[in-house]
Amino acid sequence: MRAGEKVVSMFNKATKNMSIYAKIAYGILVSMAVLIPFAVGSRYVPIPVMYSQFTLFKASALLILTSAVLVFWALDFFLGAKKLRWHNIMWVALAYLVTNIISYFVSIDKRMSFMGDYDRLNGLIPTLVLVVLFFLTVQLIRNNAGMQFFMQVFVLVSVALACYGLIQSAGLDPVYFSSSNVDTHRASSFYGNSNLYAGYLCFSIFFSAGLLFIEKKAAWRAIYWVALLANLAVALTSMSRSVWLACIICIPLFMVFMWRQKVVLTKGDTYALGGGTLAGIALIAVTLTNKAADLNVAKRLAGIF
């Protein structure tokens, strides 16, 4: 089967029994895994939102695409489905949104609380967009095929982003966005900010690992190993403590889930795991010689506490 036919077949399985509106909404949702990471503006285009090469342009793209998904999902809901899918974790998302609403009303800077400060975008509107996006994901991913197809697209894109992040960590980033010598050696890929990139890595790392240990085909398994190790390497060189903390907490949990599912490691898995561990230790050792606190793993880890 040709690659194009394979993709169509996977999409059809993912959208089985969906209306045309729901299929369009799901298609846009999947495309966001590609379009948002690669959305990069330009200071030379005379449109204000483009002045920021990274953050503002991505936020605008996220808002527009999420709105498009919402419109087509609403058409599906009101013209046919009339059924909401619910998951208990959505209570957590709603609680998070409520805390942000309260934070906005008691904030001393309403404008910043509404939109979020530059390069972090952690205000009320960005939070609302993310909660709506989570809600739409729950509505549109209705079977294992739907989840797997989305994760595969996400993981394949993450390899390109990780490679670019490693180029940045070597100080060879061709896109100039910072005059700080420290920042030019911290991986941030096409996010332009290591902390925002860390949020992306929390997904790409565990999507890669999740797909890896359910995959039976050796070729795909090798691809997922490359993705996982590349994402872990760039997580380390991002020097972002948030993604480190996520890994410290979640990797042991992930191993428990693997044990419960009785996952068996192949010989290739053992080699990849051993080689990746040794490479990681070597990379950490190299950073320990760096005098800059923001580029030294030990000094950054101390900052977590």
KOLMI-619360 format. One line per field, with one value per residue (C-alpha): residue number from 0; x, y, z. Coordinates in steps of 0.1 Angstrom, whole numbers, plus 5000, padded with zeros to 4 digits. Layout:
BEGIN
num	NUM, ...
x	X, ...
y	Y, ...
z	Z, ...
This chain:
BEGIN
num	0, 1, 2, 3, 4, 5, 6, 7, 8, 9, 10, 11, 12, 13, 14, 15, 16, 17, 18, 19, 20, 21, 22, 23, 24, 25, 26, 27, 28, 29, 30, 31, 32, 33, 34, 35, 36, 37, 38, 39, 40, 41, 42, 43, 44, 45, 46, 47, 48, 49, 50, 51, 52, 53, 54, 55, 56, 57, 58, 59, 60, 61, 62, 63, 64, 65, 66, 67, 68, 69, 70, 71, 72, 73, 74, 75, 76, 77, 78, 79, 80, 81, 82, 83, 84, 85, 86, 87, 88, 89, 90, 91, 92, 93, 94, 95, 96, 97, 98, 99, 100, 101, 102, 103, 104, 105, 106, 107, 108, 109, 110, 111, 112, 113, 114, 115, 116, 117, 118, 119, 120, 121, 122, 123, 124, 125, 126, 127, 128, 129, 130, 131, 132, 133, 134, 135, 136, 137, 138, 139, 140, 141, 142, 143, 144, 145, 146, 147, 148, 149, 150, 151, 152, 153, 154, 155, 156, 157, 158, 159, 160, 161, 162, 163, 164, 165, 166, 167, 168, 169, 170, 171, 172, 173, 174, 175, 176, 177, 178, 179, 180, 181, 182, 183, 184, 185, 186, 187, 188, 189, 190, 191, 192, 193, 194, 195, 196, 197, 198, 199, 200, 201, 202, 203, 204, 205, 206, 207, 208, 209, 210, 211, 212, 213, 214, 215, 216, 217, 218, 219, 220, 221, 222, 223, 224, 225, 226, 227, 228, 229, 230, 231, 232, 233, 234, 235, 236, 237, 238, 239, 240, 241, 242, 243, 244, 245, 246, 247, 248, 249, 250, 251, 252, 253, 254, 255, 256, 257, 258, 259, 260, 261, 262, 263, 264, 265, 266, 267, 268, 269, 270, 271, 272, 273, 274, 275, 276, 277, 278, 279, 280, 281, 282, 283, 284, 285, 286, 287, 288, 289, 290, 291, 292, 293, 294, 295, 296, 297, 298, 299, 300, 301, 302, 303, 304
x	5000, 5013, 5021, 4992, 4967, 4980, 4974, 4938, 4931, 4943, 4922, 4892, 4896, 4901, 4869, 4847, 4810, 4816, 4796, 4814, 4815, 4831, 4856, 4866, 4869, 4891, 4912, 4919, 4926, 4953, 4967, 4973, 5000, 5019, 5008, 5012, 5048, 5059, 5040, 5068, 5062, 5085, 5096, 5096, 5059, 5038, 5012, 5016, 5010, 5039, 5063, 5070, 5086, 5073, 5050, 5023, 5020, 5016, 4990, 4970, 4973, 4961, 4931, 4921, 4924, 4907, 4878, 4876, 4874, 4848, 4826, 4827, 4821, 4791, 4777, 4781, 4765, 4735, 4728, 4731, 4750, 4735, 4757, 4785, 4813, 4824, 4855, 4861, 4894, 4874, 4864, 4901, 4903, 4872, 4886, 4918, 4898, 4878, 4910, 4922, 4889, 4892, 4928, 4917, 4892, 4916, 4946, 4962, 4970, 4938, 4953, 4982, 4960, 4936, 4962, 4991, 5026, 5048, 5066, 5044, 5008, 4995, 4965, 4927, 4922, 4951, 4939, 4903, 4915, 4935, 4905, 4882, 4908, 4910, 4871, 4871, 4898, 4876, 4847, 4865, 4889, 4863, 4884, 4919, 4926, 4917, 4941, 4969, 4967, 4969, 4998, 5017, 5015, 5026, 5056, 5068, 5067, 5085, 5115, 5120, 5115, 5140, 5167, 5163, 5165, 5198, 5212, 5203, 5220, 5251, 5248, 5241, 5206, 5201, 5171, 5182, 5159, 5180, 5212, 5218, 5247, 5229, 5196, 5213, 5226, 5192, 5170, 5137, 5131, 5105, 5089, 5116, 5113, 5126, 5098, 5071, 5090, 5091, 5052, 5053, 5079, 5056, 5034, 5060, 5081, 5052, 5034, 5067, 5070, 5034, 5034, 5068, 5057, 5025, 5041, 5048, 5064, 5102, 5105, 5079, 5094, 5128, 5112, 5096, 5129, 5146, 5117, 5119, 5156, 5157, 5130, 5147, 5180, 5164, 5145, 5178, 5194, 5164, 5175, 5139, 5132, 5095, 5099, 5126, 5102, 5075, 5099, 5110, 5074, 5060, 5087, 5084, 5046, 5050, 5072, 5045, 5019, 5043, 5046, 5009, 5005, 5032, 5052, 5082, 5114, 5131, 5168, 5167, 5148, 5175, 5203, 5184, 5177, 5213, 5228, 5204, 5211, 5249, 5245, 5224, 5249, 5277, 5256, 5249, 5286, 5294, 5270, 5286, 5317, 5298, 5302, 5269, 5243, 5215, 5235, 5247, 5223, 5234, 5229, 5195, 5184, 5193, 5170, 5139, 5140
y	5000, 5034, 5060, 5082, 5053, 5043, 5077, 5078, 5044, 5054, 5086, 5066, 5043, 5072, 5089, 5058, 5066, 5104, 5130, 5151, 5180, 5159, 5145, 5181, 5191, 5160, 5168, 5203, 5190, 5166, 5193, 5215, 5190, 5202, 5238, 5251, 5238, 5251, 5284, 5310, 5347, 5374, 5408, 5420, 5414, 5446, 5428, 5434, 5397, 5387, 5409, 5381, 5353, 5327, 5333, 5357, 5341, 5306, 5319, 5335, 5304, 5283, 5306, 5305, 5268, 5260, 5282, 5264, 5230, 5244, 5256, 5222, 5203, 5225, 5218, 5181, 5184, 5206, 5190, 5154, 5139, 5159, 5139, 5150, 5127, 5132, 5121, 5127, 5144, 5173, 5183, 5190, 5211, 5231, 5236, 5249, 5273, 5285, 5293, 5314, 5333, 5340, 5350, 5375, 5392, 5396, 5405, 5439, 5440, 5430, 5434, 5411, 5386, 5386, 5379, 5366, 5381, 5380, 5347, 5327, 5335, 5322, 5345, 5339, 5338, 5314, 5292, 5292, 5283, 5253, 5241, 5244, 5225, 5197, 5195, 5192, 5165, 5144, 5149, 5141, 5112, 5085, 5053, 5039, 5045, 5082, 5086, 5066, 5085, 5119, 5106, 5093, 5127, 5145, 5122, 5124, 5162, 5161, 5145, 5175, 5199, 5179, 5180, 5217, 5220, 5201, 5225, 5254, 5237, 5236, 5274, 5270, 5283, 5301, 5320, 5349, 5356, 5364, 5383, 5363, 5338, 5315, 5315, 5307, 5275, 5264, 5243, 5260, 5247, 5266, 5279, 5306, 5300, 5270, 5270, 5269, 5242, 5222, 5221, 5206, 5180, 5168, 5155, 5144, 5124, 5103, 5100, 5085, 5061, 5051, 5043, 5025, 4999, 4989, 4987, 4953, 4962, 4966, 4995, 5017, 5006, 5019, 5052, 5056, 5049, 5077, 5100, 5092, 5096, 5127, 5143, 5133, 5147, 5180, 5181, 5179, 5207, 5229, 5233, 5237, 5224, 5220, 5192, 5176, 5176, 5161, 5133, 5127, 5122, 5105, 5081, 5059, 5060, 5050, 5021, 5009, 5010, 4990, 4964, 4962, 4957, 4930, 4948, 4927, 4944, 4931, 4928, 4960, 4978, 4968, 4982, 5014, 5019, 5012, 5033, 5062, 5060, 5062, 5091, 5109, 5105, 5117, 5148, 5156, 5153, 5178, 5203, 5200, 5217, 5247, 5278, 5294, 5284, 5282, 5257, 5234, 5205, 5203, 5240, 5240, 5210, 5228, 5256, 5233, 5233
z	5000, 4991, 5018, 5007, 5007, 5041, 5056, 5041, 5055, 5090, 5088, 5078, 5107, 5131, 5118, 5115, 5117, 5119, 5100, 5074, 5099, 5126, 5101, 5091, 5128, 5135, 5104, 5116, 5151, 5137, 5115, 5145, 5156, 5126, 5120, 5156, 5162, 5127, 5129, 5128, 5121, 5107, 5119, 5083, 5076, 5084, 5106, 5143, 5153, 5130, 5149, 5173, 5154, 5178, 5206, 5194, 5160, 5175, 5199, 5171, 5150, 5180, 5186, 5149, 5144, 5177, 5167, 5134, 5152, 5175, 5146, 5128, 5160, 5168, 5133, 5140, 5174, 5165, 5131, 5141, 5170, 5199, 5222, 5246, 5256, 5292, 5311, 5348, 5341, 5325, 5361, 5366, 5335, 5346, 5381, 5365, 5344, 5374, 5393, 5363, 5363, 5400, 5394, 5367, 5390, 5419, 5397, 5401, 5364, 5346, 5311, 5318, 5336, 5307, 5279, 5299, 5300, 5268, 5260, 5285, 5275, 5308, 5311, 5310, 5273, 5265, 5293, 5280, 5245, 5259, 5280, 5249, 5229, 5255, 5255, 5217, 5217, 5241, 5217, 5185, 5194, 5198, 5193, 5197, 5160, 5164, 5193, 5176, 5143, 5162, 5183, 5152, 5135, 5167, 5172, 5136, 5138, 5171, 5155, 5132, 5162, 5183, 5156, 5153, 5191, 5192, 5165, 5188, 5218, 5197, 5192, 5154, 5153, 5119, 5132, 5154, 5183, 5213, 5220, 5252, 5249, 5274, 5255, 5222, 5237, 5252, 5230, 5222, 5187, 5168, 5200, 5206, 5244, 5263, 5288, 5261, 5243, 5276, 5276, 5241, 5252, 5280, 5252, 5226, 5251, 5264, 5231, 5217, 5246, 5245, 5208, 5212, 5236, 5219, 5184, 5170, 5137, 5140, 5116, 5134, 5168, 5156, 5145, 5179, 5196, 5175, 5184, 5221, 5225, 5204, 5225, 5258, 5245, 5236, 5269, 5286, 5265, 5269, 5305, 5315, 5350, 5343, 5318, 5340, 5369, 5347, 5337, 5373, 5383, 5352, 5340, 5371, 5367, 5331, 5341, 5365, 5337, 5314, 5342, 5346, 5308, 5309, 5282, 5271, 5259, 5228, 5223, 5202, 5229, 5254, 5231, 5225, 5262, 5272, 5245, 5252, 5290, 5284, 5259, 5284, 5312, 5289, 5279, 5315, 5323, 5296, 5310, 5345, 5331, 5320, 5343, 5333, 5359, 5333, 5312, 5341, 5349, 5386, 5392, 5374, 5394, 5426, 5415, 5415, 5453
